[in-house]
């Protein structure tokens, strides 16, 4: 989710495509079977979020299976969707929950081959049975998490958070000390939840109330609207409150012990990004092999360690958060599960367009 995103890696996002090639000099890295004979191709095309992989994920996969991986990056689900609808061919995509729902509605995905993905048994219970694909027929979760509030423990009273929830974002005590994530979906989620409504509502009166809630916040609190800049901003203690994706929160809390993470009782968005195979994929066998590889302990650990987001691999998630684990003392790493007021975004193109228009009006109102 996230898209967007995590610790600064050595990947240059200004590049639109990264080509990695297998080294042929070491015979120990030569696979037992010729990849062209086994998969029908030795090249995989991956379309993923930027800064969303461990440093060696691609090179290790290439070496182990004797293939080449072409990686291309997107910065929004909508950007990815536009390219897919235009006919661009990829073997693996990593879209978010609501976008997977849209792709399925348009018959743009093909089923995964579970016989080639025995590591699907490694999935955490928290990412099984998700409403957009309850049987994991078309998708395999990659990362997942929540949206919450990162706050400076020295400057924000926890009682304010507990008593006010999302309404703390409109508390005059914190005027000028607030980062809002520049996302209409997440911002309207916050407003709707604060008002006691579903974040998937299409009720016009409820949406209008949420608009007024956000407009009041904008007009009175001097919020700064950010995306990835929130990470450095909160690590440096520039603000006292910030709306943040849980993976980014993990990075912030890991680097700055003054920061903490809070999930309001009104509920939040439980999001997930998952690996899917487009209907027009040219190399589905190799795509299934890659999905299975990502679910291994080492690959999943490397991904989660690098970017701070919660692994879909249960063992990795447990080890990362347990005593002695990398994120043992970082509560944002473990998503909240089983809470009745938490929801998953549903795809509604008409609603998204409306929220996008209203969000522009919110930010332009002062």
C-alpha positions, 0 to 999 in steps of 0.5 A: 500500500502502499502502498509507499514506503519504507526504509531508503534502499539503494534502488533508484526509483527514477529508473523505470526499469531494472535489468538483472542478469544471472552470473554464469561463472559459478557452476554451483549456481547453475540450476539442475534443469534448463529454465526454458525447458522447465518453464517455457522461458528464462525471463520474468517480468515483475511490476511492483511498488518501489522500495518494496523488496529486500536487496538480494531478493531478485538476484538470489532468485535469478541465481537459484533458478538460472533466469533473468528478472525484469523489474518495473516500478509503479507508485500507485494502484491506478498507475498499474491498472492503466498499464494493464488495461492498455495491454502491457504484459507482465508476469507478476503484479503486486496490487492492493486489495481493492485493486485486485477486486477490480482486476478480478471483475475485469477478468484480468487475472488468471488463477495461481497454480497451487501445486507449484506453490506449496509454500502457500502453507506458510501464510499467516492466518491474518492474510487468509480468507480475505474478502477479495479472494477468500480462497487465495485462488488468484492472489498470494499476500505479500505484505499487510498492515494497518493505518494508524497514528504515530505520535511523540510520547513526550508531547502527546498525552496518551489519554487524549488519544484514548479518549478522542481517537481520530478526533485528536487530529482536530485538537487545537492543542496540536495545531501545526504539529500534524502530518496528514497522509496525502491520500483521499481514501485513507483520509476519508477512512479516518473521517468516516470512522471518527463519525462512526460510519463504514469506510466503504459507505456510499451514503451521500450524507455520510460522505458529506459529513466526512468532507466537512470533518476533513475541511474543518481539520484543514482549516483549523489545524495547519496540517502538512500533507505528505507521502513518503516524507512522513518517515524522515519527518517523524524520525527527526521529530518534526511533528507530534502526530502523523497518519502513517501506514504501519510499515512506515510506522515500524521504520519510524519507531525503530529509529526514534524511541520517542515515537509510538503507534496508536490504532484508534478504537473507531477502527481502521483499514486492514490493507494487504498487497498481494502477488497476482498473475495477469491473464495475459502473462507470458510466463505463468509457470515462472511466475508461480515459481517466483511466488513460491520463492517469495514465501520461503523463510529467507526471502520473506525475512529479507523483504520484511527486514528491508522495508519494515512491513509485516510479512505474510509468512507466519514464521517470519512475522513471529520471529520478527516480533518475538523476544530478540526479534528485529521488531520485538519492541515495535508494536506497529509491526503486528497488525490488529486482527479480529477487531470488528470495527476494522475493515478492508477497502472494497472497490468502488470506482464511482466512490473513489472518483467522488472522494478524489474530487472532494479531497482536492476541495479539502486541501484547497479550502484554506 
